[in-house]
Amino acid sequence: MARASVMNLIAFAPQAAHEELARRSVDELAFRHPSRAIVVSLEPAKTFSLDAEVFLYRHPLADHGLVYERALLRAHGADPEGLDTLVIPLLIPHLQSFLWWLGDPEIDDPGLRSLGAICDRLVVDSAQAPAVRLRELAALIETGAPGLNHRVPPFARLVLGDLAWSRLEGFRSTLVRVFDEGVRAEFLEGVTRVEIRGARGSRLPVTSAEILFGGWLASRLGWTTPAWALDGVTLKAGPRRVVMSFAGTRGLRPSADAPPLQGVRLEAEVGRRKLSVDLSASLAEAHLVVNETGMDRTLRTIPIPHMSETEALSRELARIGRDLVYEDSMLASSRILAALGS
């Protein structure tokens, strides 16, 4: 039986729950992305010690004898800046190395700097952190971003991926299909207002998913120069400005199984014609309502299933090269965040 490894996958688990998630995800991914997987956890202690386990698996669904490996390193009392020295001897040379950072992706974290310096790609989940973290992550994409230069780590060459971005795919594709129908594309030049409803209570701060979705709209439609406005920002769209607001839902309690957004509402005008698009999400589907001048009202139920951590990670691992749409959206998100904080 031949060993199958298409990449080195390093998963850093800052908490015990993250360690279990990392191990389970690596095992589930093995059939599509067999790798030399290394799960690293860092635990506080006065003196350094290392507990290591190595597993060799034969995938039960592979008739040809697919074999993959997983190493688990529990570093007690280790210097976070030296985590790379624990991992380097275990890497397979000449393969791309991915770092999956579970938890808050703070780019000044010494462990992230250490492991990131030996990898080619970094996969984070910005939903695990405050939305302001998007500004810091944007520094990995554009090192010349104003006010961020001092926070750029030495591994700025990393290709960045985000599980929060992958989970928004259903919302993005649904909205795109609405404007692909008939002559609705002309309404994109006349958008006046966008309301993005996050999966949060009304008094909780804006989430990274809301800002990322707003950044995607701004980058794709050429909206620039965000400025603070009540409940959101305004953006320049040619000679006019578009209002983009962010809102939660009163009494809503965030859930791990909930979609990243509660909904999106978009309004546009072209001459005397008007268009409104309202997309409201539940656990596994979304309800779409489209009202257009001179046309029958459109009501649809669209499946937007919850994307598991493993599925979102699989999509990021399968990505070839840089995701330029994501990077443009991140940069636009950073500018929106700057306007919200001004």
C-alpha positions in Angstrom: 0.0 0.0 0.0 1.4 3.4 -1.0 1.4 6.4 1.3 -0.7 9.2 -0.2 0.2 12.8 0.7 -0.6 15.7 -1.5 0.2 18.4 1.0 1.5 19.1 4.5 -1.4 20.2 6.7 -0.6 21.8 10.0 -3.6 22.4 12.3 -3.0 24.6 15.3 -5.6 24.0 18.1 -5.5 26.6 20.9 -8.1 24.8 23.0 -9.1 21.2 23.7 -12.3 21.6 21.7 -10.3 22.8 18.7 -8.0 19.8 19.0 -10.9 17.3 18.7 -12.3 19.3 15.8 -8.9 19.3 14.0 -8.5 15.5 14.4 -12.0 14.8 13.2 -11.7 17.1 10.2 -8.3 15.7 9.2 -9.8 12.2 9.2 -12.8 13.2 7.2 -10.7 15.1 4.7 -8.3 12.2 4.1 -10.2 10.7 1.2 -10.3 14.0 -0.8 -7.1 15.6 0.5 -4.7 12.9 1.9 -1.9 14.7 3.6 0.8 14.5 6.2 -1.4 16.1 8.9 0.2 17.5 12.0 -2.1 18.7 14.8 -0.4 21.0 17.3 -1.7 22.2 20.6 0.0 24.5 23.1 -0.7 24.0 26.8 0.7 26.1 29.7 3.3 24.6 32.0 6.3 25.8 33.9 8.7 23.4 32.1 8.7 22.2 28.6 7.5 18.6 27.7 6.1 17.1 24.6 3.5 14.4 24.2 3.5 13.0 20.7 1.3 10.5 18.9 1.6 9.2 15.4 -1.2 7.4 13.5 -1.1 5.6 10.2 -4.5 4.9 8.7 -5.8 2.9 5.8 -9.0 4.7 4.5 -11.9 2.2 4.8 -13.5 3.5 1.6 -10.4 3.3 -0.6 -10.2 0.0 -2.5 -6.7 0.8 -3.7 -5.3 1.0 -0.2 -5.1 4.7 0.5 -2.8 5.3 3.5 -2.5 8.6 5.3 -0.8 9.9 8.4 -1.7 12.1 11.3 0.7 13.3 14.1 -0.6 14.9 17.3 1.8 17.1 19.2 0.9 18.4 22.6 3.5 20.9 23.6 3.5 21.8 27.3 5.2 25.0 28.3 6.7 25.5 24.8 7.8 28.9 23.6 5.2 29.9 20.9 7.9 31.5 18.8 9.6 28.1 18.5 6.7 26.0 17.4 8.2 25.7 13.9 11.1 23.8 15.3 8.7 21.0 16.4 7.0 20.8 13.1 9.8 21.2 10.5 11.3 17.7 11.0 7.9 16.1 10.3 7.2 17.9 7.0 7.4 16.1 3.7 9.8 18.1 1.4 8.6 19.6 -1.9 4.9 19.6 -0.9 2.9 22.7 -0.3 2.3 23.3 3.4 -1.0 24.6 4.7 -1.5 26.1 8.1 -5.1 25.8 9.4 -5.3 28.2 12.4 -8.3 27.3 14.6 -9.5 30.1 16.9 -8.9 33.8 16.8 -6.5 34.6 13.9 -4.6 37.4 15.5 -1.6 38.1 13.2 0.6 39.2 16.0 0.3 35.9 17.8 3.8 34.5 18.1 2.6 31.0 17.4 1.0 32.1 14.2 4.1 34.0 13.2 6.2 30.9 13.9 4.2 28.4 12.0 3.1 30.8 9.3 6.8 31.4 8.4 7.2 27.8 7.2 4.0 27.5 5.3 2.7 28.5 1.8 -0.9 29.0 2.6 -2.8 30.1 5.7 -6.5 29.2 6.3 -8.3 31.0 9.1 -11.9 31.5 10.3 -12.5 35.2 10.8 -15.9 34.3 12.3 -13.9 33.2 15.4 -12.8 36.8 16.0 -14.2 40.3 16.2 -14.9 41.9 12.8 -12.0 44.3 13.3 -9.7 41.4 12.7 -10.5 41.7 9.0 -8.4 44.9 8.9 -5.4 43.0 10.3 -5.9 40.1 7.9 -6.1 42.6 5.0 -2.5 43.5 5.8 -1.5 40.0 4.6 -3.0 40.9 1.2 -1.9 44.5 0.8 1.2 45.3 2.8 0.8 49.0 1.8 -2.6 49.4 3.5 -2.6 52.7 5.5 -2.1 52.3 9.2 -1.4 48.6 8.9 2.3 48.5 7.9 3.5 48.1 11.5 1.4 45.0 12.0 2.5 43.1 8.8 4.2 39.9 9.9 7.3 38.5 8.1 5.1 35.9 6.4 3.1 38.4 4.3 3.8 36.1 1.2 1.2 33.6 2.5 -1.8 32.9 0.4 -4.8 33.6 2.6 -8.1 31.6 2.8 -11.0 32.1 5.1 -13.7 29.6 6.2 -16.1 32.5 6.9 -15.8 33.5 3.2 -16.6 29.9 2.0 -19.7 29.8 4.2 -21.1 32.9 2.4 -21.0 31.2 -1.0 -24.7 30.3 -1.0 -25.7 33.9 -0.3 -23.4 35.3 -3.0 -24.4 32.9 -5.7 -28.2 33.4 -4.9 -27.9 37.1 -5.2 -25.9 36.8 -8.5 -28.6 34.6 -10.0 -31.2 37.2 -9.2 -29.5 39.7 -11.4 -28.7 37.2 -14.2 -32.4 36.9 -14.9 -34.0 39.0 -17.6 -32.7 42.5 -17.7 -32.2 42.9 -14.0 -28.5 43.5 -14.5 -29.2 47.1 -15.4 -30.4 47.6 -11.8 -26.9 47.1 -10.5 -26.1 50.6 -11.8 -29.0 52.0 -9.7 -28.6 50.4 -6.3 -29.6 52.9 -3.6 -29.7 50.8 -0.4 -28.4 47.5 1.0 -29.3 46.1 4.4 -27.2 43.2 5.7 -28.7 41.3 8.7 -26.2 39.4 10.7 -26.7 36.2 12.8 -26.6 38.1 16.1 -28.7 40.0 18.6 -29.5 43.6 17.8 -27.2 44.9 20.6 -24.2 42.8 19.6 -21.4 44.2 17.4 -21.3 43.7 13.7 -19.8 40.3 12.6 -17.1 39.5 10.1 -19.6 37.7 7.9 -21.7 41.0 7.5 -18.6 43.0 6.7 -17.2 40.4 4.3 -20.5 40.3 2.4 -20.6 44.1 2.3 -17.0 44.2 1.1 -17.9 41.7 -1.7 -20.7 43.8 -3.0 -18.6 47.0 -2.8 -15.7 45.4 -4.7 -17.8 43.7 -7.4 -19.9 46.8 -8.1 -17.1 49.4 -7.8 -18.4 51.2 -4.7 -15.6 53.2 -3.1 -14.9 55.8 -0.4 -17.0 54.5 2.5 -18.1 57.1 5.0 -19.8 56.7 8.3 -23.6 56.8 8.4 -26.2 55.8 11.0 -26.2 52.0 11.4 -23.6 51.6 8.6 -21.8 53.5 5.8 -22.4 55.2 2.6 -20.3 54.4 -0.5 -19.6 56.3 -3.7 -21.1 54.7 -6.8 -20.4 57.2 -9.6 -22.2 60.4 -9.1 -24.4 59.0 -6.2 -23.9 57.3 -2.9 -25.3 53.9 -1.7 -26.4 53.4 1.8 -25.1 50.1 3.4 -26.5 49.3 6.8 -25.8 46.4 9.2 -28.3 45.1 11.7 -28.9 42.2 14.0 -32.2 40.6 15.1 -33.7 41.4 18.5 -33.5 38.5 20.9 -31.6 36.2 18.5 -29.0 34.0 20.1 -26.1 33.0 17.9 -25.9 29.3 17.1 -23.1 27.1 15.6 -25.6 25.6 13.2 -27.1 29.0 12.1 -26.2 30.5 8.7 -23.6 33.3 8.8 -26.3 35.8 7.8 -30.0 36.2 8.7 -30.7 38.0 5.4 -29.9 40.7 2.8 -32.2 43.4 1.4 -31.3 45.3 -1.7 -33.2 48.3 -3.3 -32.5 49.8 -6.7 -34.0 52.3 -9.1 -33.6 52.8 -12.9 -35.7 55.7 -14.1 -39.2 55.0 -12.9 -38.6 51.3 -12.4 -37.8 50.0 -9.0 -36.5 46.7 -7.7 -36.3 45.2 -4.2 -34.7 41.9 -3.4 -35.2 40.4 0.1 -33.3 37.2 1.0 -34.1 35.7 4.5 -32.2 32.6 5.7 -33.2 29.8 8.1 -31.2 26.8 9.2 -31.1 25.0 5.8 -32.8 27.2 3.3 -33.5 30.8 2.3 -36.6 32.6 1.2 -36.3 35.0 -1.7 -38.8 37.7 -2.5 -38.3 39.9 -5.6 -40.5 42.9 -6.4 -39.9 44.5 -9.8 -41.9 47.3 -11.4 -44.1 45.8 -14.2 -43.4 42.2 -13.2 -45.1 39.6 -11.1 -43.8 39.2 -7.6 -41.3 36.4 -7.3 -41.3 34.0 -4.3 -38.8 31.2 -4.0 -37.3 28.8 -1.5 -33.7 28.2 -2.1 -31.5 25.5 -0.3 -28.6 27.1 1.5 -27.4 24.2 3.7 -25.1 24.8 6.7 -21.5 24.2 5.6 -19.6 22.2 8.1 -16.1 23.1 9.2 -14.8 20.1 7.2 -16.6 21.1 4.0 -15.5 24.7 4.3 -11.9 23.6 4.9 -12.0 21.2 2.0 -13.0 24.0 -0.4 -10.1 26.2 0.8 -7.6 23.3 0.5 -8.8 22.6 -3.1 -8.3 26.2 -4.2 -5.5 26.7 -6.7 -3.7 30.0 -6.5 -5.0 33.2 -5.0 -8.7 33.9 -4.7 -8.7 37.4 -6.2 -12.4 38.0 -5.5 -11.9 37.2 -1.9 -8.8 39.4 -1.7 -10.6 42.4 -3.3 -13.5 41.8 -0.9 -11.2 41.8 2.1 -9.6 45.1 1.1 -13.0 46.7 0.6 -14.1 45.2 4.0 -11.1 46.8 5.6 -12.1 50.2 4.3 -15.7 49.7 5.4 -14.5 48.9 8.9 -12.3 52.0 9.0 -15.4 54.1 8.1 -17.5 52.4 10.8 -14.9 53.2 13.4 -14.5 56.8 12.4 
